[in-house]
Each structure stands twice: as C-alpha cells, then as structure tokens.
Amino acid sequence: MAELYYRHTLAVRVMHWINVVALTILFMSGLMIFNAHPRLYWGKSSYTGRPPILEIGARESPESGVIGYTTIFGREFRTTGVLGLSTEPTGRVAARAFPSWLTIPDFQWLSMARAWHFFFAWILVINGLCYIVYSIWSRHLRRDLIPTRAQLAKIGQSIKDHLLFRHEAGEAATRYNVLQKLAYLIVIFVLLPLVILMGLAMSPRIDTLFTGWVDLFGGRQSARTIHFVAAWLIVAFVLIHVFQVIVTGLWNNLRSMITGRYRIPPERSHE
Amino acid sequence: MNDVAMKSRRRFLTRLAAGAGTLLLAGCERLSESSWFPKVLSAGERLSHAAQSLVTGRKAMAQEFSEADLSPTFRSNGTAEPDSEAYAALAAKGFADYRLDVGGLVGAPRSFSLADLRALDSRTQITRHDCVEGWSAIGKWKGAKLSALLDVVKAKPEARYVVFYCADPMSEDGKDLYYESIDMDDAWHAQTILAYELNGEALPVKNGAPLRLRVERQLGYKHAKYVMRIELVESFAHIAGGNGGYWEDQGYQWYAGI
C-alpha cells in the first residue's frame, strides 16, 4: 500500500464544494437570464445603431421550416436542436436560446432564474472572500499556489509533460505543477473577480458608485458581454480541470477533495 | 487498462454525469415550485438592497450621458398602448383632460393637470434604461421632480412608500392594472422624475404618455408608464397581490437595483 498524504485541509475542501454548487447554479441560471434577451452587444447601450455581436434565435427558413440559428460577428450558423430551437422536457419544441437541460429553471422563468442567480452570487462572493482571507492567513496561497522560481524555469518541460499525459509521481506529486498553479491563480484572481465585477457593472445601483466606472469596460452592454465570455472561460477551466482529475486518477483525486487524503503515485520504474 | 474496461468505465462516468445532471435539474425544479425555497432565495434580494444602499450611499447619482450616446429609437417594452376606453378617450384629446391624482399620507392631496406638472421644478437627464431582460437604451428625459411634487402635497413623515397606479390593464378582463412602488430614498432622489418628454418631444404613447416615472437606479419595470394616480403609504401589503408592483406580484424582485 502506498502511503496516504494529507493534501487538502478541511477549509479548502468545504470551500471547493461550495464553489462547485454555486458556480453550477450561477452558470445555469445565468443562461436562463441570457435567454430572456439572447443578444450580446458592445457599447453603453443595446441600441447604438450597430448590430449585436452575438445573437441566438429561431426563424422561419424557406427550405426547412423553423430553424435555430446562432449569429457571431455577422456569420450565421445553424444550431437547431441545441441553440435557438430545442425540445423541452414536456416534448414541446421551443424557441429558446440555450436548451432546457442547460438552464435553471428548465423553462422560461426569468424571475425565478434571477432569484437563484443572486442568492448563489452572494454564496460565491462570501465563499470567495473567506477563501482569500484563509489562503493568505494559512499560507495556502504562498505554500501551494504561487509557483516557485524552479517551477517557472521549467515551464516548457511542464507543457511538454501535459501534452504527453506524463504526470508527477513520488515526491513531486505532493505539489501542484506549474501549469496547474497558474490555472488556479488565473481562475481565482482574474476570472472569478472579473465575472463578479462585470455582474455588478450591470447593476444600475452599483453603477452609481463612481461616475462612469462602467465605461472603463466599454459600457454596460460590453460588461454584459464580458460577463458572458468570462462565465464560459470558467466553464472551459472546469472541463479541463475535470478531465485532468479523471486522467490523473479519478478516485484518488476525489478522495483527496473529500477526506483530504491523497495516495502518492509511485515513481515510474524504468522498463 | 484494457479496451473493454476503459469503455465500460467511460460509459459509467457518462451515465454518472448524466444522472447527476438530471437529478440536479429535477431538484432545482422542485425547489423552484415549492412554497418555501423561493423565500430562502429572496434573502439574496434583501442582502443586495442593504449592501448596495450602504456601498453607494442613498443620494448617489446614476450616470448621465451625452447626446452622442442617445439610442436612435427608444425601444418600447411591455404595454405599447393601454387597452382601455378611458385611456383612449384621454389620448384622443391629446391628454388635455388628464389629471394626476395624488393622495394617501399627504397633508394637501390634490390633482394635477399636465400644465400643473410642467409648472413644477423640472429636470432634464440623459440616462440609460436597463431592462430586466438584459438590454439597455439611452434616452433624454424631461419631467417634474417627484421631490417637488411631494413638497406641494406635503408628504407626511410616516409615508414609507410612493405607489404609482397606471392606466394599462395587464390581464384580459382589464382588472389587473399596472402599478409600482418605490421607497422614500428613491422618491426624494434628485433624478427621480415624472417624465413628460422623451428626446425633446412629448412622451409618445408607446413609452408611457402622458406621464411615466423615471427611477434611474433601478431596472426598467420599476419605471411605471401611464401614471394616473400616486398614493403615499406606510405599507403596500394591502395593494393588489401585496408585493408592491404588478411584476413583483408575478415573482419579480421588489428591489430592482441589480
């Protein structure tokens, strides 16, 4: 039996799983809110004389009846079945931007989506503030997340290892690798603060904080677009994160995030 | 690991993910439909209201824009023309017979003609209208300051909310009329006006003629159109559905600052 190493403190584990729940609900209720007006713009308002940069909708097509479409920077893609037009759990084919299996609630219900979204936004913010304070105070940030000089110097090797699916073993596996550290730092200190800030930029009340601060991000509708893109970048991170969790040992990783105990993979023997 | 084991493991994981997803969705659905869970969620609204008021201050001003930022046409949403004979009769005469009744917790209740309203201290502002759906439009509004009107009717100190009763019926039978309410911080706010002009012209019917509320630090549905009567109250629990507005009675947040 390989030895179990105490990898994640209770605080980190609890905050991690709170994030899983909050981010999932925020993402899905956010897509429901987006569905209420499935267009994204760049600028201070939606009606500037310029067309939207992204639009998801349903329309009549001469050849194939009603189709779902997604237009990005003026280029239209047919997305029937998923975006613009999809089947709801009741069996009804509905004109809706994101399909019901991606939204909370599953049918068009804006007020309820907003209630979910803003409740879990507070959970995310409070959890995030606790995390920042904890990780500085407990030295989790310094000890586990900031890459060492030695790691940064060998970043090329780490990229190569990732591409070849070579994973750390032995003593090296007790630490996060440099790409992992950078990914976590970007999510914690760039993407999550950005998505929250851009959410707040959409608030007509928070806009009053300093006159014109929202214009630093291109205006309120630009903030909405950045909020949307940042949310999808977080999803992209989650997909890669879950992929890495699976390929580096699903149960071992899961156990370490539940009980804290991580089995150190043995050093590769030379074959 | 051999191929078969790999495939069965992959299938298992896919099923696990799909199963978890279905459970999550079904669970959220049941919670949304329950009587208790939406009350828990509404803590988010109360927290946002308290935090946003605290952080920005009661008198903070909404951003104002330049003529260059004006939207080419100001979009109409919700009611574009109230489906009511009384309103149609008023509109046919160019709102010459229009009267705004102001009552409730006031020392001097009275009714105002459009000329009376135009004689009140006015404000012109180019502001952004943020709809709850997600879009925004920028328009130039001119109207009577609500604070000036509250001075004229001598608002009583016990008044906590200002309720706006509108001309537009929201149901087929014509009984559910649109209404809205705001608190006294917003009522006395410098940018809160009863607008009678949009982009330099008389307010069009589609945007709420002859008079609509502008409450610039909140979302569009708070900006009641076709305002016919104003009442100052201590509580709105007894009015219509008791939630302080037509959309609030349908489940929307009373505090629409985000």
Interface residues (C-beta under 8 A of the other chain):
Chain A: T24 I25 M28 I33 F34 A36 H37 R39 K44 S45 S46 Y47 T48 G49 W101 I104 P105 D106 W109 L110 S111 M112 R114 A115 W116 F118 F119 F120 A121 W122 G199 L200 M202 S203 P204 R205 I206 D207 T208 L209 T211 G212 V214 D215 R220 Q221 R224 I246 L250
Chain B: L13 G21 L24 L25 C28 E29 S32 P38 V40 L41 S42 A43 G44 E45 L47 S48 Q52 S53 V55 T56 A60 M61 A62 Q63 F65 D69 S71 P72 T73 F74 R75 R128 D130 C131 V132 E133 G134 W135 S136 A137 I138 E216 R217 Q218 L219 W247 Q250 G251 Y252 Q253 G257 I258
